[in-house]
Amino acid sequence: HPDEFRDNCGFGLIAHMTGDASHHLVQTAIESLSCMTHRGAIAADGKTGDGCGLLLAMPREFFKTVVQDDLGVSLDEQFAAGLVFLNTDPAKAQHARDVLTAEIETEGLNVAGWRVVPTDKTILGEIALQSLPVFEQVFVQADNIDEVSANRKLFLARRRTEQALRDDPLFYITTLSTQVISYKGLVMPADLPSFFTDLDDPRMATHICVFHQRFSTNTLPRWPLAQPF
């Protein structure tokens, strides 16, 4: 009812009841997200929103395949993945990689490699392009430790890295976990799989997905502030 309308974010969750991963679920989550475009603000360029994104249960087979193809590395049965926003300055980006890698290895885990996340920036609006970071994924082997301990170690490594790089305005870790991965940014919901082309890959499969369209009430649009967290 119009009288009950409020300006705030829209979000939802879709899951397969018996845990069967599929690309169809990813597509359904994106379609659902696209139905909530009205729940977020749109900038004057008509393409930059307050941010939207997906939080996926780890698409294990997809990452095992693309890491083997892209990096020539075989991931452990248990592994972690993180999506990281890096500075467009190559030296600052490498420094951030080095710091995060060192902190992860300090925790006794092994970084398998870094992968450039495929993106298509032609669909972005002018405002989103002005602060566009570089997107990479870090993969961590974790077969030698139980999952709870692995995620605790990853959290500590992440927090120390965030503190060490707090002066870098573009550096941001969306997720770093054995359980979930997040794809998010200053794009319109319908354009999310066009920007992050991983999401349009039929091999990308998950059994749980949270989708979120952000409506900002007190901050300007920024890539790290796109949700879900």
VENKACOR-V414236 format. One record per residue. N is the residue number from 1. RES is the residue in one small letter. SS is DSSP state (a for helix, b for strand, c for the rest). D_CENTER is the distance of its C-alpha to the mean C-alpha in Angstrom with 2 decimals. Layout:
BEGIN
n=N res=RES ss=SS d_center=D_CENTER
n=N res=RES ss=SS d_center=D_CENTER
END
This chain:
BEGIN
n=1 res=h ss=c d_center=34.20
n=2 res=p ss=a d_center=33.99
n=3 res=d ss=a d_center=35.45
n=4 res=e ss=a d_center=32.61
n=5 res=f ss=c d_center=29.85
n=6 res=r ss=c d_center=27.61
n=7 res=d ss=c d_center=25.02
n=8 res=n ss=c d_center=21.82
n=9 res=c ss=c d_center=18.33
n=10 res=g ss=b d_center=18.04
n=11 res=f ss=b d_center=15.99
n=12 res=g ss=b d_center=16.70
n=13 res=l ss=b d_center=16.17
n=14 res=i ss=b d_center=17.37
n=15 res=a ss=b d_center=18.41
n=16 res=h ss=c d_center=20.95
n=17 res=m ss=c d_center=23.82
n=18 res=t ss=c d_center=24.71
n=19 res=g ss=c d_center=21.31
n=20 res=d ss=c d_center=21.58
n=21 res=a ss=c d_center=18.34
n=22 res=s ss=b d_center=18.47
n=23 res=h ss=a d_center=16.90
n=24 res=h ss=a d_center=19.07
n=25 res=l ss=a d_center=17.10
n=26 res=v ss=a d_center=13.88
n=27 res=q ss=a d_center=16.30
n=28 res=t ss=a d_center=17.92
n=29 res=a ss=a d_center=14.88
n=30 res=i ss=a d_center=14.23
n=31 res=e ss=a d_center=18.00
n=32 res=s ss=a d_center=18.09
n=33 res=l ss=a d_center=15.47
n=34 res=s ss=a d_center=17.67
n=35 res=c ss=c d_center=20.63
n=36 res=m ss=c d_center=19.37
n=37 res=t ss=a d_center=19.31
n=38 res=h ss=a d_center=22.35
n=39 res=r ss=a d_center=20.54
n=40 res=g ss=c d_center=18.85
n=41 res=a ss=c d_center=20.62
n=42 res=i ss=b d_center=20.96
n=43 res=a ss=c d_center=22.12
n=44 res=a ss=c d_center=25.38
n=45 res=d ss=c d_center=23.91
n=46 res=g ss=c d_center=23.03
n=47 res=k ss=c d_center=19.56
n=48 res=t ss=c d_center=17.61
n=49 res=g ss=b d_center=16.59
n=50 res=d ss=c d_center=15.58
n=51 res=g ss=c d_center=12.02
n=52 res=c ss=b d_center=10.49
n=53 res=g ss=b d_center=7.58
n=54 res=l ss=b d_center=7.34
n=55 res=l ss=b d_center=7.14
n=56 res=l ss=b d_center=8.79
n=57 res=a ss=b d_center=11.54
n=58 res=m ss=c d_center=11.14
n=59 res=p ss=c d_center=12.37
n=60 res=r ss=a d_center=14.79
n=61 res=e ss=a d_center=17.19
n=62 res=f ss=a d_center=14.82
n=63 res=f ss=a d_center=13.44
n=64 res=k ss=a d_center=17.06
n=65 res=t ss=a d_center=18.28
n=66 res=v ss=a d_center=16.11
n=67 res=v ss=a d_center=16.40
n=68 res=q ss=a d_center=20.10
n=69 res=d ss=a d_center=20.39
n=70 res=d ss=a d_center=18.51
n=71 res=l ss=a d_center=19.46
n=72 res=g ss=c d_center=22.44
n=73 res=v ss=c d_center=21.25
n=74 res=s ss=c d_center=21.73
n=75 res=l ss=c d_center=19.30
n=76 res=d ss=c d_center=21.04
n=77 res=e ss=c d_center=21.30
n=78 res=q ss=c d_center=19.22
n=79 res=f ss=b d_center=16.32
n=80 res=a ss=b d_center=13.15
n=81 res=a ss=b d_center=9.89
n=82 res=g ss=b d_center=7.50
n=83 res=l ss=b d_center=4.99
n=84 res=v ss=b d_center=7.50
n=85 res=f ss=b d_center=8.98
n=86 res=l ss=b d_center=12.58
n=87 res=n ss=c d_center=15.90
n=88 res=t ss=c d_center=17.59
n=89 res=d ss=c d_center=20.64
n=90 res=p ss=a d_center=20.73
n=91 res=a ss=a d_center=22.67
n=92 res=k ss=a d_center=20.34
n=93 res=a ss=a d_center=17.31
n=94 res=q ss=a d_center=19.45
n=95 res=h ss=a d_center=20.57
n=96 res=a ss=a d_center=17.10
n=97 res=r ss=a d_center=16.52
n=98 res=d ss=a d_center=20.00
n=99 res=v ss=a d_center=19.60
n=100 res=l ss=a d_center=16.53
n=101 res=t ss=a d_center=18.22
n=102 res=a ss=a d_center=21.46
n=103 res=e ss=a d_center=20.24
n=104 res=i ss=a d_center=18.71
n=105 res=e ss=a d_center=22.00
n=106 res=t ss=a d_center=23.99
n=107 res=e ss=c d_center=22.80
n=108 res=g ss=c d_center=24.30
n=109 res=l ss=c d_center=21.25
n=110 res=n ss=b d_center=20.98
n=111 res=v ss=b d_center=18.22
n=112 res=a ss=b d_center=18.47
n=113 res=g ss=b d_center=16.94
n=114 res=w ss=b d_center=14.33
n=115 res=r ss=b d_center=13.09
n=116 res=v ss=b d_center=12.61
n=117 res=v ss=c d_center=9.88
n=118 res=p ss=c d_center=12.26
n=119 res=t ss=b d_center=12.23
n=120 res=d ss=c d_center=15.21
n=121 res=k ss=a d_center=15.84
n=122 res=t ss=a d_center=19.14
n=123 res=i ss=a d_center=17.83
n=124 res=l ss=c d_center=16.78
n=125 res=g ss=c d_center=19.27
n=126 res=e ss=a d_center=21.28
n=127 res=i ss=a d_center=19.84
n=128 res=a ss=a d_center=16.19
n=129 res=l ss=a d_center=17.58
n=130 res=q ss=a d_center=19.47
n=131 res=s ss=c d_center=16.60
n=132 res=l ss=c d_center=14.23
n=133 res=p ss=c d_center=12.66
n=134 res=v ss=b d_center=12.23
n=135 res=f ss=b d_center=8.99
n=136 res=e ss=b d_center=9.55
n=137 res=q ss=b d_center=8.79
n=138 res=v ss=b d_center=11.39
n=139 res=f ss=b d_center=13.28
n=140 res=v ss=b d_center=15.84
n=141 res=q ss=b d_center=18.96
n=142 res=a ss=c d_center=19.93
n=143 res=d ss=c d_center=22.95
n=144 res=n ss=c d_center=25.39
n=145 res=i ss=c d_center=24.28
n=146 res=d ss=c d_center=23.75
n=147 res=e ss=a d_center=20.31
n=148 res=v ss=a d_center=21.00
n=149 res=s ss=a d_center=22.20
n=150 res=a ss=a d_center=19.35
n=151 res=n ss=a d_center=16.76
n=152 res=r ss=a d_center=19.26
n=153 res=k ss=a d_center=19.59
n=154 res=l ss=a d_center=15.88
n=155 res=f ss=a d_center=15.81
n=156 res=l ss=a d_center=18.93
n=157 res=a ss=a d_center=17.74
n=158 res=r ss=a d_center=14.64
n=159 res=r ss=a d_center=17.00
n=160 res=r ss=a d_center=19.61
n=161 res=t ss=a d_center=17.38
n=162 res=e ss=a d_center=16.21
n=163 res=q ss=a d_center=19.92
n=164 res=a ss=a d_center=21.06
n=165 res=l ss=c d_center=18.85
n=166 res=r ss=c d_center=19.23
n=167 res=d ss=c d_center=21.28
n=168 res=d ss=c d_center=18.65
n=169 res=p ss=c d_center=17.39
n=170 res=l ss=c d_center=14.45
n=171 res=f ss=c d_center=13.12
n=172 res=y ss=b d_center=10.24
n=173 res=i ss=b d_center=8.22
n=174 res=t ss=b d_center=5.21
n=175 res=t ss=b d_center=6.31
n=176 res=l ss=b d_center=9.26
n=177 res=s ss=b d_center=11.21
n=178 res=t ss=c d_center=13.45
n=179 res=q ss=c d_center=12.70
n=180 res=v ss=b d_center=9.16
n=181 res=i ss=b d_center=5.64
n=182 res=s ss=b d_center=2.95
n=183 res=y ss=b d_center=2.94
n=184 res=k ss=b d_center=5.16
n=185 res=g ss=b d_center=8.20
n=186 res=l ss=c d_center=11.99
n=187 res=v ss=c d_center=12.92
n=188 res=m ss=c d_center=15.23
n=189 res=p ss=a d_center=14.22
n=190 res=a ss=a d_center=16.39
n=191 res=d ss=a d_center=14.90
n=192 res=l ss=a d_center=11.23
n=193 res=p ss=a d_center=12.23
n=194 res=s ss=a d_center=14.51
n=195 res=f ss=a d_center=12.10
n=196 res=f ss=b d_center=9.39
n=197 res=t ss=a d_center=12.35
n=198 res=d ss=a d_center=10.86
n=199 res=l ss=a d_center=10.79
n=200 res=d ss=a d_center=14.44
n=201 res=d ss=c d_center=15.48
n=202 res=p ss=c d_center=17.97
n=203 res=r ss=c d_center=17.15
n=204 res=m ss=c d_center=13.68
n=205 res=a ss=c d_center=14.93
n=206 res=t ss=b d_center=14.10
n=207 res=h ss=c d_center=16.54
n=208 res=i ss=b d_center=14.67
n=209 res=c ss=b d_center=12.18
n=210 res=v ss=b d_center=11.83
n=211 res=f ss=b d_center=11.67
n=212 res=h ss=b d_center=12.24
n=213 res=q ss=b d_center=14.14
n=214 res=r ss=c d_center=14.91
n=215 res=f ss=c d_center=18.49
n=216 res=s ss=c d_center=19.14
n=217 res=t ss=c d_center=22.66
n=218 res=n ss=c d_center=23.07
n=219 res=t ss=c d_center=20.51
n=220 res=l ss=c d_center=19.89
n=221 res=p ss=c d_center=16.61
n=222 res=r ss=c d_center=14.24
n=223 res=w ss=a d_center=10.75
n=224 res=p ss=a d_center=9.92
n=225 res=l ss=a d_center=11.73
n=226 res=a ss=c d_center=9.84
n=227 res=q ss=c d_center=9.34
n=228 res=p ss=c d_center=8.77
n=229 res=f ss=c d_center=8.83
END
